[in-house]
Amino acid sequence: MPCHRLVNFIRVNLVFAALVLVIVACSDAVEPEAPPSTSSLTKGRLELVGDNYSFTEGPTADASGNVYFTDQPNDRIVRYNFATGELVDWLKPCGRANGLFFIAPDKMIACADANNELWQIDIRDQKHRVLAAGIEGQTFSGPNDCWVDHDGAVYFTDPLYKRPYWTQVIPADNPRGVYRVSPEGKVSKVVGDLKQPNGIIGDAKNRQLYVADIGDGKTYRYQIDESGQLTDRTLFCAMGSDGMTMDEQRNLYLTGRGVTIFNRDGKKLENIAVPKGWTANVTFAGPQRKHLFITAKDSVFVMKMNVAGLK
C-alpha cells in the first residue's frame, strides 16, 4: 500500500476509535440528578406544635409572627411564641371566641359567639369592648370568622351553629349573612344570599373579598366598592371552607380536608394533608410570615413555605 493511503487509513481508524471511546464513556456515565423541584409552595414537613385541645380555630399572627388561636369549647385564646415554641393560655374566658384578626399591633378583633357579638380586644390589658351585637334590633346568628380592611372596617361571617353553651334562644331561621362594621361603628349587611357563610379573607390592595359558603360547597370572590359594599360576585371555586388565608402571590388556602391551595384564577395547585379528620383554619406566621400555622381539631401544626403570607 502506498504511504499516503496508509496514512489516511490510520487517520480514519484513529478517528473511529476515538468516537467509539466517547460513546462508551457517555453510556457508562451516571446522569446527574435533576435539581429539586421548587414548584411546590410548601418547603418543609408538617410539624405538630401543640395538642390536647378540644377544638382549635381562628389563628392570627401579631407583628412579630406569634400566633393567637382559640380553643372554643374551653373558652380560651392561646398564644404560641414562635421563637420558643411555648404555648400559654392568653385569655380565659374569652367570650367563646372563634375567628380572630389583628386590627392594629395592639388590637385584635374576635368573633365572640357566647353572646353573638363582635369584640375588639386590647392586647395590652386584655380588656374588650363590643363592636356589634346585632343589626336593626336583630341578634346575630353567631359571628364566626373575620377580616379587617386597610381602613379598619371589619367584615365578618355570621352562620348559625347552635352552641350547647347558649342561654339565649336563636331561632333556626335566624338570617345568615356577611356583615361590615365601618370604622365609625356602623353595621351593615353586605351579603345575605348564602346558605352558611364561613371562611373569609380579603385582598385590600386589589379591593377583593373572598367568602366561603360552606353550606353550598362554594367560595365566591367579590369586589369591594368605594363605600365598602360588595359587588360583582363571581364563583371562585366549587369548594367551601371553614377558614382561609392568602399568600403574597394571591394563592388562596382553603380548609376542611387538609389545606387545599388554589391560584388566583381558581385552579387547584396542591393539597397539604393534615392527619386529623378536619382542618378548621390557617394563617401565615413567623417573623417573615413564611410558615403556615394550621388549626385542626385538637391540635395545631406549623409548616415551612416557599412563599410568604399576604401583607
ABEGO torsion letter per residue (X at the ends): XBAAAAAAAAAAAAAAAAAAAAAAAAAABBBBBBBBBAABABABBBBBABBGBABBBGBBBBAAGBBBBBBAAAGBBBBBBAAAGBBBBABOBAGGBBBBBBABAABBBBBBAAAGBBBBBBAAAGBBBBABAEBGGBBBAGBABBBBBAAGBBBBBBBBBBBAABABBBBAABBBBBBBBBAAGBBBBABAABABBBBBBBBAAAGBBBBBBAAAGBBBBBBBBAAGBBBGBBBABBBBBABBBBBAAGBBBBBGBEBBBBBAAGBBABBBBBBBABBABBBBBEAAGABBBBBBEABBBBBBBABBBBX
